[in-house]
Amino acid sequence: MRSRLLTTSILLPITLLIISTTGWAFQSQNDAVNSDTGSQPGTAMIAANTGAKTSTTVKDPVGSDFVIGPSDVLNVNVWRESEISRTVPVRPDGKISLPLIGDLQASGLTADQLQGIIKRQLKDYISNPEVTVIVQEVKSRQINVVGQVAKPGTYVLAKNMTVLDSIATAGGFKDFAKTKKIYVLRVAPDGTRTRLRFNYKQVIKGVKSKQDIELEPRDTVVVP
């Protein structure tokens, strides 16, 4: 009997010590994880159990001074008014349509200017409307660069972009590009096409720098 009591008195403190040490190690591990992730204990588990999602924001692909044109796609968001908020294309006549307001001129304005107009017109229907307008897709100011360039395709026409700028944007020439026979194909409003010559080697030497013209929407730079 004394032997059993003696054994129990020795084993009990050892067992308690093991349990205490294990609990301390587990807590230290959790604290380390929370410290590395910068979250409070249980944050990941709460997010998983509630199915919480992070919010996403539509980014504006153009600068604040960009002027909206026909075919551009706009994201109009009115806070807490999902029935009014929508993504709309700018029609060929330069207008968009929104609930409550109807047709509204968008072409020729910046996103901030259009945002202010929508806000003022919605005040007749909504108290203190919060409006955000973002140019989601730029289709009114595009150029094409085709032929013997590294990355042929359609590009947004940046402000004051020249032929040289467009070639650089398209990744430069391929090995067998005929740099003396480049031309810009320009489409007039009446549909007629004009070919504007561009001799790369002369331009970079400063011989015919006037050939490095400022591009216009719908221009196509052709590199044979």
N, C-alpha and C positions, 0 to 999 in steps of 0.2 A: 504493500500500500504506500509506504513511504517512498519507494522507488518510483512508483507512478506519479506521485505528487511532485517529486523532484524533477522527473522528465518533463512534466507539463509546465512547471515553473520555468524551465530552461527554454522550451520550444515556443511558448506563447510570446515572449518579447521578440524572438527572432522572426516569427510570423508577422507580427505587427510592423516590425522594421521593414520587411520585404514589401508588404502592402503599401506602406507609407512611401517607400522609395519608388515603387512602380507608379504610384499616383503622381508623385512629383515629376518623374520623367515624362509621363504622358502630358501633364500640364505644360511642361517646358517645351515639349515638341509643338503643341498647339500655339503657344505664345510665339515661337519662332516662325511658324507658318504665317500667323497673323501679322507679325512684324514685317515679314518679307513682302506680303501682298498689300500691306497698308490698310487692311480691312479690320473691322471689329470682329470678335469671336462670333462665329455662326453666320456671318454675312453670306458666304457662298451657299450654305444650306438653306437659308431663308429665300435667297433668290431662286434656288432650284425648286423649292417647294411651292413658291407662289407663281412661278413661271414669269418672273419679272423680266422685262426687255429694256435694253438701252434705247433711248430715243435717237433717231437719225435726222440730220439736217440736210436739206437740199442746198448744195453749194452753187453759187453763182459763177458760171464759167467765164464771165467777162467783167471788165472794169465798170466802175460806177458812172463813167462818162459814155458808156456804150449807148448808141441811139437805136432804139427798136425799129425793126422794119418788117415788111410782109414776110410771112412764112416762119418767123421766129416763134418759138414755143415758150409761153410764159406760165410760171407757177404763181397763182394768186391765192394767198392764204389769208383768211379772215379769222382771227382768233375766236375759238368757240362757236364758229358758224360753219360747220362742215357742209351744209347744203349750198353755201355760197362759194366756199373755197373749191378751187379746181385748177386743172392744167388746161390751158386754152391756146390754140394756134392763132397767130395774127393772120387775118384773112387778106386776100389780094388787095382789098380796098383799104387796108391799114387798120381795120377795126377788130375788136373782140366783143364777145357777148357775155354778160354776167347776169345772174338772177337779180331782181329788184331794179338794177340799173339799166339793163338792156344793152344796146350797142354803144361802144365807147371807143374813141380814137386812141390808138396805141402807137402807131407808126409815127416816127419823128420825135418821140419822147424818150427820156431815160427811164429806167425802172423806178427811180425815186420820184420823178415827176408824175408818172402814171399812178404810183402808190398814193400820192397826195390827192390826186383827182378822185380816185376810187373812195378814199377815206371821206372826203368832203361830201360826195354824193350819197354815201351810205348813212350819213348822220341823220338823214330824214327818216330812216327806218331802224337804225341801231344806235344805242347810246354809247358814245365813245368807242367807235370801232377801231380795232388794231389790225392794220393791213400790212402785209408784206408781199412785194412783187419781186420775183427772181426770174431772170432770163435763163430758162432751163436748157434750151437748145438754140444755137445760132444758125439760122438758115438763110438769112437775108444778106449777110456779108460773108460770102465764101468765094474762094478761088480754087482752081484746079491746077495741079502741077503734074504733068504726065511725061512719059518717055524715059530717057536714060538718066534717071535720078535714083538715089538710094531708096527713098520712100515716097513713090508717087501716090497721089491721093488728093482729097479735098481738105482744105485748111480754112480756118477762120481768118478773115482779112483783118490784120492788125492795122492800127492807125499809121499812116505814112509808110506802108509796106511797099517796097520796090521789087523789081524783078530779081535783083541780087538777094534781097531778103528772102524771097519765096524759095529760091534755089537752096539757100542755107537751111531754111525751115524743112525742106524736103530731103535733107541729109547730104546735099552735094551731088556731084556727077558720078556716074558709073564710068568704068575705064574707057569705053568706046563712044562716049557722048560726043556729038559734033557741036562743040561749044561755039563755033562761028556761025551756026545756022539756027540758033534759038529764035523763037518768035512768040509774041503774045497774041492770042486770038481773042478779040474783043467783040462782044455782041451789043449792038446799039438798041435803044428802046423799040425801034421799028423792026428789029429782027435781023438787020444786015450785019455782016461780019467783016471785021478789019484785021489784017495781019500787020503787027508792028514788030519790025526786026530788032534783034538783040544779039550783038556780037560780043560774047563774054571777054575774049582776049583783048579786044579794043577798049572795052569799058574799063577793065581793071588797069589798063595802061593810061587811062585818062584821055584817050584819043577821041572817043565818042561817048562821053559820059551821059549825054542827054538821052541816050537809048535806055538808060536805067530809069524808066518811067515809074511813077507812082501807080500802083495797080488799083483797079476798080472792082466792085462786086461782079461776080460771074466771069471775070477774066480767066483764061486758061493759058498757062505758061507751058509751051511745048518744047521739049529738049529732044531733038532727033537722035 
